[in-house]
């Protein structure tokens, strides 16, 4: 038989496969994005650049330096979100164990290769950027723990299943605490609790975990120090408890919160005409941890309200997507991303007004930092993938969910 004849026989079976692959690719590219979520994301990105532009000289350079670098981070992050949103998130479920192993390895690499900053070893320095494993680890934990949860869903009412899943999360959390990065370790625990809650873990299991958590915090921050035993370093204990008695150490551990409250108060309704706290560097970490205070000083109550409204819009859409997810894995992933963002917003904003402890937790999409931006964008990319697949599935069933459904 000639080569031409063999080719003619093979072609009919190959062309449909190629056509199907092209059709699948085009279908993936045409999947919808949640427009309200994108609106919230873009709005917060603009607020970030405006807030950074109003700060003074930082540790790395002038305000323009931070604005330029943040613009690059946001651009790369948005591109990454778009790429992730076009992929099928369900494929990640099969790789839960390798992803968890990658999480632990990345945290271990920080101890071996990381550089010290402010008494902590949290990031690996590269020529043009730094890689903070504990930040990216939040998304890795969400994906891996969600996958492992779905695997054990049939045994979810057994206490040992809940204990095992929490232990998996706490192992990664301990690596983060050792760095030390208390703020990120708190986020890890909240992510684990959110995944268990969304997945339907019995309430008595969650209540037991919360009770143990309250007991542990009481012992570590109050009972043990009173007995002369320090589980954490003394400065960490003071930072975590300073908000309870701000006037006792206003010139030491309470200095940052006092300056933050002064900055927010001086902003009044529409912002101070001549910002001093952030512009003159009275406010520490004005570009990162206390960016909300910088924004409040420069743009006042109106600016702060706009930022909080955008976060409310973002959280509403995440809740909406959680309810329409086509499977348990998608719901738990969305729940993990929702918990990560909500908790960080609450702690960071609360920290600036003196109602929560100083933990180093950044304000998602607003605080300066490539690792923080990428983490949030990757998480939102996964959520957009959940949304797109849910819309696609419902459309095929003949009951499409409106793009801006309530």
PEBEL-V852704 format. One line per field, one symbol per residue. ss: DSSP state (A for helix, B for strand, O for the rest). A space follows every 10 residues. Layout:
ss = ???
This chain:
ss = OOAAAAAAAA AAAAAAAAAA AAAAAAAAAO OOOOAAAAAA AAAAAAAAAA AAAOOOOOOO OOAAAAAAAA AAAAAAAAAA AAAAAAOOAA AAAAAAAAAA AAAAAAAAAA AAAOBBBOOB BBBBBOOOOB BBAAAAAAAA AAAAAAAAAA AOAAAOOOAA AAAAAAAAAA AAAAAAAAOO OAAAAAAAAA AAAAAAAAAO OOAAAAAAAA AAAAAAAAAA AAAAAAOOOO OOOAAAAAAA AAAAAOOOOO OOOOAAAAAA AAAAAAAOOO OOOOOOOOOO OOOOOOOOOO AAAAAAAAAA AAAAAAAAAA AAAAAAAAAA AAAAOOOAAA AAAAAAAAAA AAAAAAAAAA AAAOOOOOOO OOOOOOOOOA AAAAAAAAAA AAAAAAAAAA AAAAAAOOOO OOOOOO
